[in-house]
């Protein structure tokens, strides 16, 4: 599947119009439902390939991929399979049973990790994941997302020395609908 075909498929399967409240608290006339593309193997596999290629190109020193729960875990797994790089799951908070880990998976402090995200708006979840990864002694300087809604997330990550690479920008997928309020 070409990148253009994948973009068309993402819009066809995940683009919804209405009145939505985003994780950031902002309201939007449109929503890109990540679960409508992450749960489809025909879309998840090519997304994994594109993410793996983006990691190789933009952060070739990355030893691991990391995905925040729940939304980015399938993407991180698909990219891991496509790249051969192991992945970590970043929990929203440490669990209070078993190993009580915030990060799931095996890693060594000092390793370089590329963060994988689904849809980035303000980058709140990504920033929380970066903080958790860095607190565990991992080096994070890059992130790859499927869609950048172009609402400040890239700049918020850059302020924390993380470069965001988007497979698609909202303006590419939804055109004039990318103005969330208009």
N, C-alpha and C positions, 0 to 999 in steps of 0.2 A: 504494500500500500504506500503510495507516494505521500509526501508531507501534505500536499494540497488535498488529496483524497481524505487523509486523516482529519484535516481541519474541517472539511465538509461534513464528515461523519460525526465529529464532536459537536458541531452546531446542530446537526440533525437529531442527535440522540440526547444531548445534554442541555441545550438552550431552552429556557423557560421564560415566558413573559408574565408579569403580574406585579404584585407588591410584596417585596421580600425584605426581611431584615437579615443583614449579613453578620458574620461572626464579629466584625468590627463594630457592630451597632448601627452602622449606616443603613439607610433604606435604598433599595434599588428597584428599577422597573424590570430588570432582568436578572436571571440567576443561571449560573452554569453548574448543574448538578453533577458533581464529581462521581457520585455513585452510579450514575447512568453511563459513564464511560469506564470506570474502574472495575465494574463487575462483568464486563463483556470481554471475553478472551480475544475476539476479533479486533478490539480496540486496545486492550491492555498490552498485548504482545508488541504491536508496533510502537506504542508509547514507550514501553521498556527499551526497545532498540534505540529510539531517538534520545531517551534520557541517557542511556549508556554512551552513545556517541557524544552527547553534550558534555558528559563528565570527562570522557577521554580528551576532548578538545579543550575544554575550559579549566580543567583541574587534573591534569595527567598524573600529578603526584598523589592523588587521593588513593588511600588504601582501603577505604570502606565507603559505603553509602549509608545514609541514615534517613529514616522517615518518621515523622511524628504520627502518633496514633490519632485517630483511626484512619483518617482519610488517605494518608500517604503510604501506608504500609504495603498495600497491593502494588503501588507504583515502585516502591523501593525493592520489593521482591522481584518484580518483572525486570527492573534495571539490573539487579544482582544476577539474575539468570542470564541476561543478555551480555553482561560485561565480565562475569566471573568474579566480580568483587563481592565480598561478604557484606551483609547489611546489618544495621542496628535499628531497633525500634525505640523511639523516644516516647516514653509514657508522659501523660499530662502531669502526673505526680507519681512519686514512688509508691509502690503497692505496700500495704501494711501486713503482708503475709509472705510466706516462703522466703525468697532471697531479699525482699524489700528493695528491689532495683528500680531505678528510674530509667536506666538504659538496659535494654534486653539484647543479648548477643555478646560475643566475645570480642574484646579489644584490648589494646595496650595503650596506656597514656602516651601522648606524643604523636600518635598516628594522625594523619590528615584524613578528614571526612568531608564528603560532599553531601549537603542536605538536599533531599528531594521533597518537593511540595506539589500539591495538586493545583489549587487556584489561589493566587496571592492577591489580596486587596491591600490591607494595611500592613501585612506581614506579621501580625501579632503572634500567631502560632509558630511561625518560622523563627521569630526572635526568641520566643520561649525555648524552643528546641536548641537553638544555637547556644543559649545560656546554659542549658543542661549539659550539652556536649562539652562545652568549654570547662564547666565546673568539674567534669570527670577527667580533665586533662587532655582532651582531644583538640586538635587544631581544625578550625572551620573557617574557610575563606571564600567558599563558593556555595551557591545553591542553584538548583535547576527546578523550574516549575513547569507544569503543563500550560497553564494560562496565567498571564499577568493581567489583572484587570486595569492596570495603569492608573491606580488611585493612591500612589505613594509608597507602596510596598518595596519597590526596588530602591528608592531613596532611603527608606527606613533601614533596610539591610545594609546599604552602603555606609550609613552612619556608624554601623557596628563592624565595618571592614569585611562585609560579606558581599560578593558580587553575584547578582541574580541573573541567570540566563533563562529566558522564557522560550519554550518551544513555540508558543503562540501568544500573541497579544490580543486582548479583548477586541480592539478595534479591527483586527484581521477577521475574527470569527463572527462578530455581531455588527460590524459596521457602525452606522449612526446610533444604534441602540447602546453602544458602549458608553454614551453619556448616561450615567445611572439615574440622573434626576430629570433629564429633558425629555 
